[in-house]
Amino acid sequence: MDNSLTGLLITLVVVAAVFMMARALMLWYWKVDEQVALAKEQNQLLREIREALTQRSATSAPSTSSEPPTERQQAAIAILRDGWRMKDEG
């Protein structure tokens, strides 16, 4: 009975090690970490766009005292605006 328990434990350790190596290989191959980083950056840009649009819609006319959008926000707004134009045209 002791030998079967030892064999089972060794088998489980080997299977777990192979699983972890295969998982690491798959994550590297499909570049999951890069996709997660890009998704986080995209979420941040969307938050900035939402804030900029909320600030613009809160005031009917742009005031001279408010801060202009950052370069990053302007680029994101331009991308959204161009995407909406393409959607309307298509």
C-alpha positions in Angstrom: 0.0 0.0 0.0 2.9 2.3 0.7 4.4 1.8 -2.8 1.1 2.6 -4.5 0.7 5.9 -2.5 4.3 6.9 -3.3 3.7 6.1 -7.0 0.5 8.1 -7.0 2.2 11.1 -5.4 5.1 11.0 -7.9 2.6 10.7 -10.8 0.6 13.7 -9.5 3.7 15.8 -9.1 4.9 14.9 -12.6 1.5 15.6 -14.1 1.3 19.0 -12.3 4.8 19.9 -13.5 4.0 19.0 -17.1 0.7 20.9 -16.9 2.5 24.0 -15.6 5.2 23.9 -18.3 2.5 23.4 -21.0 0.5 26.3 -19.6 3.5 28.6 -19.6 4.3 27.6 -23.1 0.8 28.3 -24.3 0.7 31.7 -22.5 4.0 32.6 -24.1 3.0 31.4 -27.6 -0.3 33.2 -27.6 1.2 36.3 -26.0 -1.5 36.4 -23.3 0.5 38.8 -21.1 0.8 41.3 -23.9 -2.9 41.0 -24.7 -3.7 41.7 -21.1 -1.4 44.7 -21.0 -3.0 46.1 -24.2 -6.5 45.5 -22.8 -5.6 47.4 -19.6 -4.2 50.3 -21.7 -7.3 50.3 -23.8 -9.5 50.4 -20.7 -7.5 53.4 -19.4 -7.9 55.2 -22.7 -11.6 54.6 -22.7 -11.8 56.0 -19.1 -10.0 59.1 -20.2 -12.3 59.5 -23.2 -15.3 59.1 -21.0 -14.0 61.7 -18.7 -13.3 64.1 -21.5 -16.7 63.6 -23.1 -18.4 64.0 -19.7 -16.6 67.2 -19.1 -17.6 68.5 -22.6 -21.2 67.5 -22.2 -21.4 69.1 -18.7 -20.8 72.5 -20.2 -22.7 73.6 -23.3 -19.9 75.8 -24.5 -16.2 75.1 -23.9 -14.8 77.4 -21.3 -11.4 78.9 -21.6 -10.6 78.0 -18.0 -10.9 74.2 -18.4 -7.8 72.2 -19.2 -7.6 71.0 -22.8 -7.5 67.3 -23.3 -4.2 65.6 -23.2 -2.5 64.5 -26.4 -3.4 60.9 -25.6 -7.0 61.9 -25.1 -7.1 63.8 -28.3 -5.7 60.9 -30.2 -8.2 58.5 -28.7 -11.1 60.9 -29.4 -10.0 61.2 -33.0 -9.9 57.4 -33.4 -13.4 57.1 -32.0 -14.7 60.0 -34.2 -13.1 58.4 -37.3 -14.5 55.0 -36.4 -18.0 56.5 -36.0 -17.7 58.1 -39.4 -16.7 54.8 -41.0 -19.6 53.1 -39.3 -22.0 55.8 -40.6 -20.7 55.6 -44.1 -20.8 51.8 -44.2 
